Amino acid sequence: MTRVPSVFLFLLLVFLIVLHQSMAAAHHHHHSIVSETCKHSANGDPNVNYTFCVESLQFE
């Protein structure tokens, strides 16, 4: 059986942590863009409902 070097496991762990953090930041950025866009649209047009707009454009 081949043993995986601990340095490789450490680097893999660091990579996964960095990947997770960058994806979380991108997700947060998307929500703020959606929120700001819907706020601007709802303030400028009485036919645009802010809550409907945000719920329609968000993804999980």
CYANA upper distance limits for C-alpha pairs under 8 A (distance plus 0.5 A):
  4 VAL  CA      8 PHE  CA      7.54
  4 VAL  CA      9 LEU  CA      7.84
  5 PRO  CA      9 LEU  CA      7.21
  6 SER  CA     10 PHE  CA      6.58
  7 VAL  CA     11 LEU  CA      6.65
  8 PHE  CA     12 LEU  CA      6.59
  9 LEU  CA     13 LEU  CA      6.66
 10 PHE  CA     14 VAL  CA      6.77
 11 LEU  CA     15 PHE  CA      6.58
 12 LEU  CA     16 LEU  CA      6.70
 13 LEU  CA     17 ILE  CA      6.72
 14 VAL  CA     18 VAL  CA      6.71
 15 PHE  CA     19 LEU  CA      6.56
 16 LEU  CA     20 HIS  CA      6.58
 17 ILE  CA     21 GLN  CA      6.73
 18 VAL  CA     22 SER  CA      6.68
 19 LEU  CA     23 MET  CA      6.69
 20 HIS  CA     24 ALA  CA      6.65
 21 GLN  CA     25 ALA  CA      6.71
 22 SER  CA     26 ALA  CA      6.73
 23 MET  CA     27 HIS  CA      6.65
 24 ALA  CA     28 HIS  CA      6.74
 25 ALA  CA     29 HIS  CA      6.63
 26 ALA  CA     30 HIS  CA      6.73
 27 HIS  CA     31 HIS  CA      6.99
 28 HIS  CA     32 SER  CA      6.90
 29 HIS  CA     33 ILE  CA      6.78
 30 HIS  CA     34 VAL  CA      6.71
 31 HIS  CA     35 SER  CA      6.53
 31 HIS  CA     58 GLN  CA      7.34
 32 SER  CA     36 GLU  CA      6.52
 33 ILE  CA     37 THR  CA      6.50
 34 VAL  CA     38 CYS  CA      6.54
 34 VAL  CA     54 VAL  CA      6.74
 34 VAL  CA     57 LEU  CA      7.18
 34 VAL  CA     58 GLN  CA      7.59
 35 SER  CA     39 LYS  CA      6.52
 35 SER  CA     54 VAL  CA      6.69
 36 GLU  CA     40 HIS  CA      6.61
 37 THR  CA     41 SER  CA      6.62
 38 CYS  CA     42 ALA  CA      6.38
 38 CYS  CA     50 TYR  CA      6.07
 38 CYS  CA     53 CYS  CA      6.32
 38 CYS  CA     54 VAL  CA      6.76
 39 LYS  CA     43 ASN  CA      6.58
 39 LYS  CA     50 TYR  CA      6.62
 40 HIS  CA     44 GLY  CA      6.73
 41 SER  CA     45 ASP  CA      6.49
 41 SER  CA     48 VAL  CA      7.03
 41 SER  CA     50 TYR  CA      8.29
 42 ALA  CA     46 PRO  CA      6.79
 42 ALA  CA     47 ASN  CA      7.95
 42 ALA  CA     48 VAL  CA      5.36
 42 ALA  CA     49 ASN  CA      6.36
 42 ALA  CA     50 TYR  CA      5.94
 48 VAL  CA     53 CYS  CA      7.75
 49 ASN  CA     53 CYS  CA      6.58
 50 TYR  CA     54 VAL  CA      6.71
 51 THR  CA     55 GLU  CA      6.62
 52 PHE  CA     56 SER  CA      6.44
 53 CYS  CA     57 LEU  CA      6.77
 54 VAL  CA     58 GLN  CA      6.51
